[in-house]
Amino acid sequence: MADLRFNNFSFFLVSFASLLVATSCRGHSRNALFIFGGSWNDVGNNNYMETAIKANFLPYGETFFKNATGRASNGRLVPDFIAGFAKLPLIPPYLSPDNNEFTNGLNYASAGAGALTETNVGKTIGLKTQLSFFKYTKKHLDVKLGEAKTKTLLSRALYMFSIGSSDYITFATHKTTEHPSYTREEYVKAVIGNLTDAIQEIHNMGGRKFGFSNIGDVGCSPFLRALNNAKNNGSGCMDEVTILAELHNKALTKALRKLQTKLEGFKYSSFDLYAASKEIIDNPSKYGFKEGKVACCGTGPYKGNLTGCCPKTVCDHANDYLFFDGVHPTEKANYQYAKLMWSGRADIVKPYNLKTLLKKI
């Protein structure tokens, strides 16, 4: 089953093909950045889709960009900061008609996307479709740069993944209707299986350097705290999502180690977002925040209602908050996560941080 049906898909292909003319054929000395995943990585792809899963309205984007760009935060996301650390410009969304240079990379991520095709199907760009977009990118790079230069570019590039949260939120909140036959372990195995399939396909096309974030402490996000409060009359985290995240993270660690022994030249960096986010949620003041459980923007308990974020419900000082809306971090939190990914110690990002990984041959 396709992840997404575009009524005007041919338009995107033609538009993208026309952009290739602007691509420079000179050598590329910097590491390109190709980004996959969900809303934590989506810099605006969903703006070009007929979907309700968007962040193309204020107060999203108001702190840094002064307007809504499609990023689910008040400012920049983790990939934006990683691009800056790597001395790259902001990496544009694949579907943007304004792209005129993509040897620096492209962003295929889509808010709401999962590793599984059935997660938010028809509303987002799932991982399988994101991968098909990357394949299309490679074909045209081969044509415009030549296969030799493309091979060099892709082997030096970094492939960033942050995906899975939407899969597990869907499973935990719709289990009885949409996924009645899966056990937790079976569902995690399916998610990891689709992710590793994508990694292997990129490796087959020349990718060698991969950066991953595991699943954060999303069960304790304002959105799921509020949902748990409404459904179970509880006041804490949604334990089912936390259990799934922990199972996923253990499975991801094993899968990456296996791929390292199986795939020639495969090198990776794995950031423990779960540990990092849980630490800030539990000890916000230690990291310069005043609030780690309630969102800056939203309505209802914990301000966790995702549809309630609007100019009337936004807080005065977003930098005081870990969460901007019910699920997504503020720009300040995204910077802290990106800094850990880029140059963090081995207890939080392993076996390499991204700065070290990009220096690897």
WOWO-V773549 format. One record per residue. RES is the residue in one letter. PHI is phi in radians with two decimals (* if undefined). Layout:
res->[RES & RES]
phi->[PHI & PHI]
This chain:
res->[M & A & D & L & R & F & N & N & F & S & F & F & L & V & S & F & A & S & L & L & V & A & T & S & C & R & G & H & S & R & N & A & L & F & I & F & G & G & S & W & N & D & V & G & N & N & N & Y & M & E & T & A & I & K & A & N & F & L & P & Y & G & E & T & F & F & K & N & A & T & G & R & A & S & N & G & R & L & V & P & D & F & I & A & G & F & A & K & L & P & L & I & P & P & Y & L & S & P & D & N & N & E & F & T & N & G & L & N & Y & A & S & A & G & A & G & A & L & T & E & T & N & V & G & K & T & I & G & L & K & T & Q & L & S & F & F & K & Y & T & K & K & H & L & D & V & K & L & G & E & A & K & T & K & T & L & L & S & R & A & L & Y & M & F & S & I & G & S & S & D & Y & I & T & F & A & T & H & K & T & T & E & H & P & S & Y & T & R & E & E & Y & V & K & A & V & I & G & N & L & T & D & A & I & Q & E & I & H & N & M & G & G & R & K & F & G & F & S & N & I & G & D & V & G & C & S & P & F & L & R & A & L & N & N & A & K & N & N & G & S & G & C & M & D & E & V & T & I & L & A & E & L & H & N & K & A & L & T & K & A & L & R & K & L & Q & T & K & L & E & G & F & K & Y & S & S & F & D & L & Y & A & A & S & K & E & I & I & D & N & P & S & K & Y & G & F & K & E & G & K & V & A & C & C & G & T & G & P & Y & K & G & N & L & T & G & C & C & P & K & T & V & C & D & H & A & N & D & Y & L & F & F & D & G & V & H & P & T & E & K & A & N & Y & Q & Y & A & K & L & M & W & S & G & R & A & D & I & V & K & P & Y & N & L & K & T & L & L & K & K & I]
phi->[* & -1.23 & -1.24 & -2.69 & -1.94 & -1.62 & -1.16 & -2.02 & -1.07 & -1.05 & -1.06 & -1.14 & -1.14 & -1.15 & -1.08 & -1.17 & -1.06 & -1.16 & -1.27 & -1.16 & -1.06 & -1.42 & -1.24 & -1.27 & -1.73 & -1.36 & -1.07 & -2.06 & -1.59 & -1.75 & -1.41 & -1.29 & -2.29 & -1.98 & -2.10 & -2.24 & 2.44 & -1.94 & -1.16 & -1.18 & -2.00 & -1.29 & -1.79 & 2.47 & -1.03 & -1.18 & -1.07 & -1.75 & -2.16 & -1.52 & -2.65 & -1.49 & -1.51 & -2.47 & -2.28 & -1.77 & -2.55 & -1.18 & -1.57 & -1.01 & 1.45 & -1.24 & -1.27 & -1.75 & -1.48 & 1.16 & -2.77 & -1.38 & -1.91 & 1.85 & -1.40 & -1.48 & -2.94 & -1.41 & -2.77 & -1.33 & -1.81 & -0.94 & -1.06 & -1.11 & -1.21 & -1.07 & -1.02 & -1.09 & -1.06 & -1.51 & 1.07 & -1.96 & -1.26 & -1.01 & -1.44 & -1.38 & -1.21 & -0.97 & -1.43 & -1.20 & -1.34 & -1.64 & -1.10 & -2.33 & -2.77 & -2.26 & -1.27 & -1.44 & 2.12 & -2.54 & -1.97 & -1.82 & -1.14 & -2.49 & -0.98 & 1.57 & -1.24 & -2.19 & -1.28 & -1.61 & -1.04 & -1.36 & -1.31 & 0.91 & -1.02 & 1.44 & -2.00 & -2.71 & -1.84 & -1.20 & -1.03 & -1.08 & -1.25 & -1.00 & -1.13 & -1.13 & -1.14 & -1.12 & -1.05 & -1.14 & -1.02 & -1.07 & -1.02 & -1.37 & -1.12 & -1.00 & -1.22 & -1.50 & -1.73 & 1.65 & -1.12 & -1.16 & -1.19 & -1.13 & -1.03 & -1.14 & -1.03 & -1.22 & -1.28 & -1.56 & -1.19 & -1.87 & -1.94 & -1.74 & -2.24 & -2.51 & -2.66 & 2.28 & -1.03 & -1.14 & -1.03 & -1.37 & -1.12 & -1.07 & -1.08 & -1.24 & -1.71 & -2.26 & -1.00 & -1.27 & -1.85 & -1.81 & -2.33 & -1.22 & -1.70 & -1.46 & -1.48 & -0.99 & -1.11 & -1.15 & -1.18 & -1.06 & -1.07 & -1.17 & -1.10 & -1.10 & -1.07 & -1.16 & -1.16 & -1.18 & -1.07 & -1.13 & -1.04 & -1.15 & -1.16 & -1.14 & -1.06 & -1.11 & -1.58 & 2.04 & -1.21 & -2.29 & -2.02 & -2.24 & -2.11 & -2.21 & -1.97 & -1.36 & -1.38 & -1.30 & -1.39 & -1.18 & -1.07 & -1.85 & -1.26 & -0.97 & -1.05 & -1.39 & -1.08 & -1.14 & -1.14 & -1.11 & -1.11 & -1.30 & -1.47 & -2.03 & 0.96 & -1.72 & -2.24 & -2.07 & -1.24 & -1.50 & -1.07 & -1.04 & -1.22 & -1.08 & -1.09 & -1.11 & -1.08 & -1.15 & -1.11 & -1.05 & -1.13 & -1.15 & -1.17 & -1.12 & -1.00 & -1.14 & -1.13 & -1.18 & -1.12 & -1.17 & -1.12 & -1.11 & -1.47 & -1.66 & -1.79 & -1.10 & 1.34 & -1.23 & -2.28 & -2.58 & -2.24 & -2.15 & -1.61 & -1.48 & -1.12 & -1.05 & -1.13 & -1.15 & -1.23 & -1.09 & -1.09 & -1.27 & -1.03 & -1.37 & -2.36 & -1.06 & -1.13 & -1.10 & -2.03 & 1.53 & -1.92 & -1.67 & -2.46 & -2.01 & -2.07 & -1.78 & -1.35 & -1.25 & -2.28 & 2.68 & -2.31 & 1.38 & -0.98 & 1.04 & 0.92 & -1.60 & -1.26 & -1.16 & -1.49 & -1.70 & -1.40 & -2.70 & -0.96 & -1.34 & -1.94 & -1.41 & -1.32 & -1.40 & -2.32 & -1.07 & -1.14 & -1.41 & -2.00 & -1.28 & -1.76 & -1.42 & -2.06 & -1.17 & -2.28 & -1.76 & -1.27 & -1.27 & -1.00 & -1.05 & -1.19 & -1.04 & -1.09 & -1.10 & -1.11 & -1.10 & -1.12 & -1.14 & -1.11 & -1.31 & -2.41 & -1.20 & -1.37 & -1.19 & -1.41 & -2.16 & -2.53 & -2.63 & -1.31 & -2.30 & -1.42 & -1.16 & -1.05 & -1.24 & -1.02 & -1.22 & -1.47 & -1.21 & -1.56]
